[in-house]
Amino acid sequence: MTSYVLLGLAALQGANAWGSLGHATVAYVAQNYVTAQTAAWAKGVLNDTSTSYLANIASWADSYRATAAGAWSAPLHFIDAEDNPPTTCDVDFARDCGAAGCSVSAMANYTQRAGDARLSADHVAEAVRFLVHFVGDITQPLHDEALALGGNQIAVKFNGFNDNLHSDWDTFMPEMLVGGSSLADARSWAASLITEIDSGTFKSAKASWIAGDNTGDVVTTATRWATDANAFVCSVVMPNGAAALTAAKDLFPTYYDSVIGTIELQIAKGGFRLANWLNMIFQNEIAKRDSLVQRDLRVVDDSELDGHMFLPAPRPLSKAELARLAVGYECNHKH
C-alpha cells in the first residue's frame, strides 16, 4: 500500500474511535455476554436476527456522521478533556462537555430513548445503534482527550508510513495485531478477548469494569468510563509527551509493543460494558414495563368461569403506575 493511500485512510478514520475492526470487536464481545432476553429484544429492535446483529451496526454512527444529515452528531463521538498530559489527566463533565454535546451526554440521551415506549421503532433502533457505537468511543483514550484534537494533530511515523497518533490507535495498530479489518477478523479477535475475560488475564478485573454502572445516572457512569480511559493518555499513550512521539523514528515496534496490551484491554472492557448496559436497559425498562402491563391488564381464563370474562377486582393505582400503564397501553395499541 502506497504512502498517499495510507494518508488518505488516516484522514478518513482519524476521528473514528477504533475504526470498523475495533467497533465490530466490541460488538461481538457484547453479543457473548447479553442475556437471551436482551439479545431477542435487540434483534427485534434492529430487525436483524443474524449472528452479527450488533457488529453489523457498530460503525453506523461514523457513517451517519459523514453525511450531510448526520453532521450534527460529530461532537457526540468524544469528550474533550481540557487537562494537561502527561502531567495531569482527568475528565470533568461540566468543564469538558461542550454546548453541542459529547459522548457522555449522548449516552444519557440515547439510553433514555432506547427504553422509551413512546418513541417509534425507528427512533428506538437509532438509539441502540448510537449506544453500541458510543460505548466503544468512550473506551478509546484519545476520544477522551482535547490535546491536539485527540492526537489527530500529532504527526508520527508507524511501520514506515507517515500518519497521526489518533489513526494509529483507532485503526492501524489494531489491524496490525489482528491482520485485517473484516467482520471475520473482528469475530476472531473477540473470541480471544472473551477467553481472556472468562478465564485469562482479564478475569479478575472484569467485575470492576461494570461496578456501579447505573442506567438511572448515566452521566456519572459514562464520565467514570471516560476518566478510566483518559488516564491511559498520561500513563500509556504519551507518557513522555507528544513531542517524544513526533521525534521517534518509527512507532513500530517499540511503541506498538508498549501499548497494544492496553488497546486489547480497552476493547474487551468496551464489549463487556456494552453487554451489561444493554442488559440493564432491557431489565430496568423493557421487561419491567411489559411486566406491569401484563399484571394490570390480565384477565381470568374463561374456561375456568363458565365462558365469562372478568377483570380482577379493581384496586387504586399510584400516579406512577397509571403513567406507565398508559404508555404501555399506547404502545400495544399502536402495534
C-alpha positions as CSV (number, residue, x, y, z in Angstrom):
1,M,0.0,0.0,0.0
2,T,1.5,3.4,-1.0
3,S,2.1,6.2,1.4
4,Y,-0.5,8.5,0.0
5,V,-3.2,5.9,0.3
6,L,-2.5,5.4,3.9
7,L,-2.6,9.1,4.5
8,G,-6.0,9.2,2.8
9,L,-7.2,6.4,5.1
10,A,-5.9,8.3,8.1
11,A,-7.8,11.4,7.1
12,L,-11.0,9.4,6.8
13,Q,-10.6,7.4,10.0
14,G,-8.7,9.8,12.2
15,A,-11.7,10.7,14.2
16,N,-13.3,7.3,14.4
17,A,-12.6,5.5,17.6
18,W,-11.2,2.1,17.0
19,G,-12.1,2.0,13.3
20,S,-14.5,-0.6,11.9
21,L,-12.4,-3.5,13.3
22,G,-12.4,-2.3,16.9
23,H,-16.1,-1.3,17.0
24,A,-17.2,-4.6,15.5
25,T,-15.0,-6.5,18.0
26,V,-16.6,-4.5,20.9
27,A,-20.0,-5.6,19.5
28,Y,-19.1,-9.3,19.2
29,V,-17.7,-9.3,22.7
30,A,-21.0,-7.8,23.9
31,Q,-23.1,-10.3,22.0
32,N,-21.4,-13.0,24.1
33,Y,-22.5,-11.5,27.4
34,V,-26.0,-10.2,26.8
35,T,-28.8,-12.4,28.1
36,A,-31.0,-14.3,25.8
37,Q,-33.9,-11.9,26.5
38,T,-31.7,-8.9,25.8
39,A,-30.5,-10.5,22.5
40,A,-34.0,-11.2,21.4
41,W,-35.0,-7.6,22.2
42,A,-32.0,-6.1,20.4
43,K,-32.5,-8.3,17.3
44,G,-36.1,-7.2,17.1
45,V,-35.3,-3.6,17.5
46,L,-32.6,-3.8,14.9
47,N,-34.6,-6.1,12.6
48,D,-31.5,-8.4,12.4
49,T,-31.6,-12.0,13.5
50,S,-28.1,-12.8,12.2
51,T,-25.1,-13.8,14.3
52,S,-23.7,-10.3,13.8
53,Y,-26.7,-8.3,14.8
54,L,-24.7,-5.8,16.9
55,A,-21.5,-6.0,14.8
56,N,-23.4,-5.1,11.7
57,I,-24.4,-1.7,13.0
58,A,-21.3,-1.0,15.2
59,S,-19.9,1.6,12.9
60,W,-23.2,3.1,11.7
61,A,-22.7,6.2,13.7
62,D,-19.5,7.0,11.9
63,S,-21.1,6.5,8.5
64,Y,-24.1,8.7,9.6
65,R,-21.8,11.4,10.8
66,A,-20.1,11.6,7.4
67,T,-23.5,12.5,5.7
68,A,-25.0,16.0,5.5
69,A,-28.0,14.8,7.5
70,G,-25.8,13.4,10.3
71,A,-23.0,16.1,10.5
72,W,-24.7,17.5,13.7
73,S,-23.7,14.3,15.6
74,A,-19.9,14.7,15.2
75,P,-19.4,16.2,18.7
76,L,-21.1,13.2,20.3
77,H,-18.2,10.9,19.5
78,F,-15.8,12.3,22.0
79,I,-15.4,14.4,25.2
80,D,-12.6,16.9,25.1
81,A,-10.8,16.7,28.4
82,E,-9.1,20.0,29.0
83,D,-6.3,18.5,31.1
84,N,-2.5,18.6,30.6
85,P,-1.0,15.3,29.7
86,P,1.4,13.8,30.5
87,T,1.4,15.8,33.8
88,T,-2.3,15.5,34.5
89,C,-5.1,13.5,33.0
90,D,-8.7,13.9,34.2
91,V,-12.2,14.3,32.8
92,D,-14.7,16.9,34.2
93,F,-18.2,16.6,32.6
94,A,-19.1,20.2,33.4
95,R,-15.9,21.5,32.0
96,D,-15.3,19.2,29.1
97,C,-18.7,18.5,27.5
98,G,-19.4,21.3,25.1
99,A,-22.7,23.1,24.2
100,A,-23.2,20.8,21.2
101,G,-23.0,17.7,23.5
102,C,-20.4,15.0,23.9
103,S,-20.1,11.2,24.2
104,V,-21.2,11.3,27.9
105,S,-24.4,13.4,27.3
106,A,-25.1,11.3,24.2
107,M,-25.0,8.2,26.3
108,A,-27.5,9.7,28.7
109,N,-29.8,10.8,25.9
110,Y,-29.8,7.5,23.9
111,T,-30.1,5.3,27.0
112,Q,-33.3,7.1,27.8
113,R,-34.6,6.9,24.3
114,A,-33.7,3.2,23.9
115,G,-36.2,2.4,26.7
116,D,-38.9,4.9,25.8
117,A,-42.1,3.2,24.6
118,R,-43.5,6.5,23.3
119,L,-40.9,6.5,20.5
120,S,-41.3,5.0,17.1
121,A,-39.5,1.7,16.3
122,D,-37.1,3.6,14.0
123,H,-36.1,6.0,16.8
124,V,-35.5,3.2,19.3
125,A,-33.4,1.4,16.7
126,E,-31.4,4.6,16.2
127,A,-30.8,4.9,19.9
128,V,-29.5,1.4,20.1
129,R,-27.2,2.0,17.1
130,F,-25.8,5.1,18.8
131,L,-25.3,3.3,22.1
132,V,-23.4,0.4,20.6
133,H,-21.0,2.8,18.9
134,F,-20.6,5.4,21.7
135,V,-19.7,2.8,24.4
136,G,-16.8,1.9,22.1
137,D,-15.8,5.5,21.5
138,I,-15.6,6.2,25.2
139,T,-13.1,3.4,25.8
140,Q,-10.6,4.8,23.3
141,P,-8.3,7.0,25.4
142,L,-7.8,9.7,22.7
143,H,-11.6,10.1,22.4
144,D,-11.5,11.5,25.9
145,E,-8.7,14.0,25.3
146,A,-8.6,17.5,23.9
147,L,-4.8,17.8,23.3
148,A,-4.0,18.1,19.6
149,L,-7.6,17.3,18.7
150,G,-7.3,13.9,20.5
151,G,-4.0,13.2,18.8
152,N,-5.2,13.9,15.3
153,Q,-2.6,16.7,15.1
154,I,0.3,14.6,16.5
155,A,2.3,13.6,13.4
156,V,4.1,10.3,13.7
157,K,5.5,7.5,11.7
158,F,4.1,4.0,12.1
159,N,5.6,1.0,10.3
160,G,7.3,3.2,7.7
161,F,4.3,5.4,6.9
162,N,3.5,9.0,8.0
163,D,0.2,9.4,9.7
164,N,-1.1,10.7,13.1
165,L,-1.3,9.2,16.6
166,H,-5.1,9.0,16.6
167,S,-5.2,7.0,13.4
168,D,-2.7,4.6,14.8
169,W,-4.7,3.9,17.9
170,D,-8.0,3.8,16.0
171,T,-7.1,1.7,13.1
172,F,-3.5,0.8,12.2
173,M,-2.3,-0.8,15.4
174,P,-5.4,-2.9,15.9
175,E,-5.2,-4.0,12.3
176,M,-1.6,-4.9,12.6
177,L,-2.4,-7.1,15.7
178,V,-5.3,-8.9,14.1
179,G,-4.1,-8.9,10.5
180,G,-7.2,-7.5,8.8
181,S,-10.4,-5.5,9.3
182,S,-13.3,-7.7,8.2
183,L,-16.1,-8.9,10.4
184,A,-14.4,-12.3,10.4
185,D,-11.3,-10.7,11.8
186,A,-13.4,-8.9,14.4
187,R,-15.1,-12.1,15.4
188,S,-11.8,-13.9,15.8
189,W,-10.3,-11.1,17.9
190,A,-13.5,-11.1,20.0
191,A,-13.2,-14.8,20.7
192,S,-9.7,-14.4,22.0
193,L,-10.7,-11.5,24.2
194,I,-13.7,-13.5,25.5
195,T,-11.3,-16.2,26.6
196,E,-9.2,-13.7,28.5
197,I,-12.3,-12.3,30.1
198,D,-13.7,-15.7,31.1
199,S,-10.5,-17.4,32.3
200,G,-7.4,-15.4,31.5
201,T,-5.8,-12.1,32.0
202,F,-9.0,-10.1,32.5
203,K,-11.0,-12.5,34.6
204,S,-10.1,-10.9,38.0
205,A,-10.8,-7.3,36.7
206,K,-14.0,-7.7,34.8
207,A,-16.3,-7.1,37.7
208,S,-14.6,-3.8,38.4
209,W,-15.3,-2.7,34.8
210,I,-19.0,-2.5,35.4
211,A,-19.1,-1.9,39.2
212,G,-21.5,0.9,40.0
213,D,-22.9,1.2,36.4
214,N,-26.3,2.7,36.6
215,T,-28.8,3.5,33.8
216,G,-30.5,5.8,36.2
217,D,-27.4,8.0,36.4
218,V,-25.8,7.8,33.0
219,V,-23.7,10.9,33.3
220,T,-21.9,9.6,36.4
221,T,-21.4,6.2,34.8
222,A,-20.2,7.4,31.4
223,T,-17.9,10.0,33.0
224,R,-16.3,7.3,35.0
225,W,-15.7,5.3,31.8
226,A,-14.2,8.3,30.1
227,T,-12.0,9.1,33.2
228,D,-10.8,5.5,33.2
229,A,-9.8,5.6,29.5
230,N,-8.4,9.2,29.7
231,A,-5.9,8.1,32.5
232,F,-4.1,6.0,29.9
233,V,-3.3,9.2,27.9
234,C,-0.8,10.0,30.7
235,S,0.4,6.5,31.6
236,V,0.4,4.7,28.2
237,V,-0.5,6.9,25.2
238,M,2.1,9.6,25.7
239,P,3.9,9.1,29.0
240,N,6.8,11.3,27.7
241,G,4.7,13.8,25.9
242,A,3.6,14.3,22.3
243,A,6.9,15.7,21.2
244,A,8.7,12.4,22.0
245,L,6.3,10.6,19.7
246,T,6.7,13.0,16.9
247,A,10.5,12.8,17.3
248,A,10.6,9.0,17.2
249,K,11.9,7.4,14.0
250,D,9.0,4.9,14.0
251,L,6.4,3.9,16.5
252,F,6.8,0.3,15.4
253,P,7.8,-1.9,17.1
254,T,8.8,-0.4,20.4
255,Y,5.9,1.9,21.0
256,Y,3.4,-0.6,19.4
257,D,4.6,-3.3,21.8
258,S,4.2,-1.0,24.8
259,V,0.6,0.0,24.0
260,I,-1.1,-2.9,22.2
261,G,-2.0,-4.6,25.5
262,T,-3.9,-1.5,26.6
263,I,-5.7,-1.5,23.2
264,E,-6.8,-5.1,23.8
265,L,-7.8,-4.3,27.4
266,Q,-10.0,-1.3,26.3
267,I,-11.7,-3.3,23.5
268,A,-12.5,-6.1,26.0
269,K,-13.7,-3.6,28.5
270,G,-16.0,-1.8,26.0
271,G,-17.6,-5.1,24.9
272,F,-18.2,-6.2,28.5
273,R,-19.6,-2.9,29.5
274,L,-21.9,-2.7,26.4
275,A,-23.4,-6.1,27.2
276,N,-24.1,-5.1,30.8
277,W,-25.6,-1.7,29.7
278,L,-28.0,-3.3,27.2
279,N,-28.9,-5.9,29.8
280,M,-29.8,-3.2,32.3
281,I,-31.8,-1.2,29.8
282,F,-33.8,-4.3,28.9
283,Q,-34.3,-5.4,32.5
284,N,-35.0,-1.9,34.0
285,E,-37.2,-0.6,31.2
286,I,-38.4,-3.1,28.7
287,A,-39.0,-6.1,30.9
288,K,-40.4,-4.0,33.8
289,R,-42.8,-2.2,31.6
290,D,-44.0,-5.4,30.0
291,S,-44.5,-7.0,33.4
292,L,-46.6,-4.0,34.6
293,V,-48.8,-4.2,31.6
294,Q,-49.3,-7.9,31.9
295,R,-50.2,-7.6,35.6
296,D,-52.7,-4.8,35.3
297,L,-54.4,-5.8,32.1
298,R,-54.6,-9.5,32.8
299,V,-57.9,-11.4,32.5
300,V,-59.1,-14.6,34.0
301,D,-59.2,-17.6,31.6
302,D,-62.9,-18.0,30.5
303,S,-62.6,-21.8,30.6
304,E,-62.5,-21.5,34.4
305,L,-65.5,-19.2,34.6
306,D,-68.3,-20.8,32.5
307,G,-67.4,-18.8,29.4
308,H,-67.5,-15.4,31.2
309,M,-64.5,-13.0,31.1
310,F,-63.8,-10.9,34.2
311,L,-61.2,-8.4,35.1
312,P,-59.8,-8.8,38.6
313,A,-61.2,-6.7,41.3
314,P,-60.1,-3.1,40.8
315,R,-57.6,-1.5,43.2
316,P,-56.3,2.0,43.4
317,L,-53.1,2.6,41.3
318,S,-50.5,5.2,42.0
319,K,-49.9,8.1,39.6
320,A,-46.6,6.5,38.5
321,E,-48.3,3.2,37.8
322,L,-51.1,4.9,35.8
323,A,-48.5,6.8,33.8
324,R,-46.6,3.6,33.0
325,L,-49.8,1.8,32.2
326,A,-50.9,4.5,29.8
327,V,-47.5,4.3,28.0
328,G,-47.7,0.5,27.8
329,Y,-51.3,0.6,26.5
330,E,-50.4,3.2,23.9
331,C,-47.5,1.1,22.7
332,N,-49.6,-2.1,22.4
333,H,-52.5,-0.3,20.8
334,K,-50.2,1.2,18.1
335,H,-48.6,-2.1,17.2
